[in-house]
Amino acid sequence: MSDEKGNPRNEIGKTSDAELVKRLLMENYGYAPELIYEIRGNHQKVYAYKHCELKISDTGRRGVYFGRIESDGIRLTIEGAFLVGPKATKNVVELDDEKAKRYLAGESVEVDVPDGWVLLKWRSYYLGSAKAKNGRLLNYVPKERRLRIE
């Protein structure tokens, strides 16, 4: 997220959700999937989906939880990382087996990358996103999705 743009949360409601999300994705990862994006709720959660002709009862809730607008960019969920990661051209951090295991268990791991939001990759899998800060990846894996290491 560039400093001249400021806090992207301040842009919610002033520009279309899709425009804001696509801009943040392009700035940070170099790729934005062609999806419909909606920002919902007080926590600035991003949901993504494609138009579907299948007629089902409309609950008003469409899409997969894709990410969240943060004060300094966009943090992707594990699902969001799977959609963006394969075509991302920047800010992708590859983890070795040991670091991937530790990260998925809920630990912060050491890395040598610039500060900011990054996608995490282990082999051919995308593990989600993390914030790199002072040589460490801050962990955002939800507790219910963490690995149990013995």
C-alpha positions, -999 to +999 in steps of 0.1 A: +000+000+000+016+033-011+018+061+015+004+087-009-030+067-009-032+067+029-054+043+048-075+022+024-102+018+050-109+055+045-118+048+008-146+024+017-179+039+005-161+065-016-151+042-044-166+009-055-157-022-035-144-040-066-123-010-077-107-007-042-100-044-038-086-049-073-063-018-068-050-032-035-044-066-050-026-052-080-004-030-059+005-057-034+005-089-054+005-079-091-027-098-098-064-094-092-088-122-102-119-112-122-144-117-094-172-097-078-160-082-046-181-069-017-168-053+015-191-061+044-194-052+081-175-032+107-144-054+102-140-045+065-143-082+054-140-088+017-162-115+001-156-127-035-178-146-060-187-150-096-222-145-110-241-178-111-273-186-130-283-213-105-315-203-088-313-207-050-329-188-022-311-155-018-298-151+017-281-119+008-248-135+017-228-144-014-192-154-018-163-168+000-145-149+028-116-136+007-098-112+029-099-080+050-091-044+043-064-034+068-051+001+075-020-006+053-034-029+026-053-061+022-049-093+042-060-124+023-076-155+039-063-190+030-090-192+004-081-157-010-044-168-011-054-199-032-072-176-057-045-150-060-013-169-053-008-189-085-007-157-106+008-133-081+040-116-094+052-101-062+053-104-024+052-142-024+073-158+003+082-195-001+086-214+032+106-246+037+090-276+054+100-267+089+089-230+087+056-240+070+048-265+097+056-239+125+036-212+108+005-235+103+008-244+140+004-207+149+040-196+154+056-165+140+086-175+118+117-157+108+121-144+072+144-121+053+119-100+034+108-063+035+080-054+058+044-056+045+017-081+035+029-112+018+014-144+005+029-176+019+037-206-003+049-240+006+058-262-023+027-258-046+003-248-018-007-213-007-010-211+030-026-177+034-011-143+040+009-128+068+024-095+077+062-094+075+075-071+102+111-068+115+122-101+100+092-121+112+059-133+098+031-123+121+007-153+123-029-149+112-039-186+110-072-189+129-069-211+160-094-236+147-074-241+115-039-245+131-019-277+130-012-296+162+025-303+164+036-329+189 
